[in-house]
C-alpha cells in the first residue's frame, strides 16, 4: 500500500498546506480581490476529508489542482512582495511534485528551502492568516504505511 500524502504540508509550510501549477513564477495575477483569494486558498479545506481516503496519486492530483486554481485566481494587489514571493514559491514547489513522490518527499520541501525561501513562506502564511483568518481544518490523522 502506498503512503498517503499528509495534507499538513499545505497549511504546510505552503499553507498547506501546499504548494499543480504552471509554476511559471510571477505569472499569477496580482489583482484578485481578497474574497476571491481567500475563497480559493481555503477551498482545500473542503477537500481534506476525501483526501484522507484517497491514494497518494489521487491526493497529490487534488493538491496540484488546488494550486493551479489558486494560481489562476492570483493574489491581491496589496499583498507584500515577500508574501507574494512565498505564494510563488508554494505554487512552484507543488508543481514540481511528482506523482510518485512519497510522504517523506512531500515533507522534505521545507528542509530543502533556503533561509530567504523560509522567510518568504512565513510571510505568505502570515499574510494569508491575517487576510483570510485561520483555516479551521480538521485534518484527519493519516496512517503511516511502511514502505514495501
N, C-alpha and C positions, 0 to 999 in steps of 0.2 A: 504494500500500500504506500502511496506517495505521501510525503509530508504536506500538510496544508499550509498555505501562506497565512501568517498571522496578520490580521488587519491592523495591528498596532503600529505598523510602520507608517501608515498614512496619518495617523494623528501624530504618528510616526515622525520621526524627525522630518517627515514630509507632511505632517499634519494628517497623518495617516493616509496617518497616516495616511503621500503616497505616494509616491510622486511616482491606453498608451497615449502617446502624444506624438505629435510630429517631431517634437524635440528640436525645433528649429531655433531655439534660443532667441528670445526677443521678438518672436513672431506673433505672440498673442496680443490681442487688442489691449489698449490701455484706457478704454473709455466705457468699461462696464459700469453699471450702477452698482451701488453697494448691495442692493437687494438681489440683483442678478448674480453677482459674485458669491454672496453668501448662500443663496439657494443652490448654486452649482457646487460650491465647496462642501456643503453639508449633506448633499444628496447621497454621499457614500454611506452615511449612517443607515439609511433605509435598506441598503444592500448588504449590510454586515450579517444579518441573520442568515439569509440564503448562502452567503459565502462560507459560513461555518460548516455547511454540509456539502460544499462543492469540492470538486477535485482541485488539486493545485493548479492545473491548467485553466479550469473554469474560473477560479478565484482571481488568478492573475489577469485573465482576459477582462473580467469585470473591473478590476482596478485600473487597467490600462484604458478601458473605455471611459471610465470616470475621469481620468486625467485628460483624455482627448477632449471630452466635453468641457472640462474646466478651462483648458487652453483656448477653446473656441470662444468661450464667454470672455475670458481675459480678466483684467484687474481694473479696479477703479483708478482714475487718473491721480487721485491724491495719495495713492499708496507710495510710501517712501521708497527710494531707489534700492536700499539694502533689502527691504522686504520683497520688492519686485525681483531682485536677483535670487532670493530664496525660492520664490514661486517658479522662476525659470529653471532653477536647478532641480526642483522637485519634478517638474514636467520632464526634463531631460533624463533624470535618473529612472523614473518609471518607464519611460520609453525604451531605455537601454536594457530593461529586464527581459530575460529570455524565458520562454515558456517552460524550459527545463530547469530553471533555477529552483533551488531548494529553499527552505525556510532560512537556513544559515546564510545563503547568498543574499536573500532579501534583507536580513538583519545586518549584514556587513556594510550596507550602504553608508550608515553613519560612521562606522570605523574608518572608512576609506576617504572621508571628507577632510579637506584641509581646514585649518582654523578659520580662515575667512569664509569658507563654504558653510561651516557650522554656525558662524555668526549670522550669515545671510538666512540660513534656515531658521534660526531662532527669531530673527526679525520678522520673517514671514509668519511664523507661528504666533508671535505676539500680535502682529497686525490683525491676523485672522481672528484670534480670540477677542481682541478689543473691538473689532468691527462687527463680527458675526456672533459673538458670545461663545461660550463653551459649547462644544459639541457634546450633547448628552448622549454618549454612546454606551450602550450596554453590550460590551464586547464579550462574547462567549469565550470561555477558555477552550482553546483548541488542543486536542491531544497531540502530544509529540509521538510520532510513529518512528520507531527505529528504522534506520536505513537498511535495506536488504544486504 
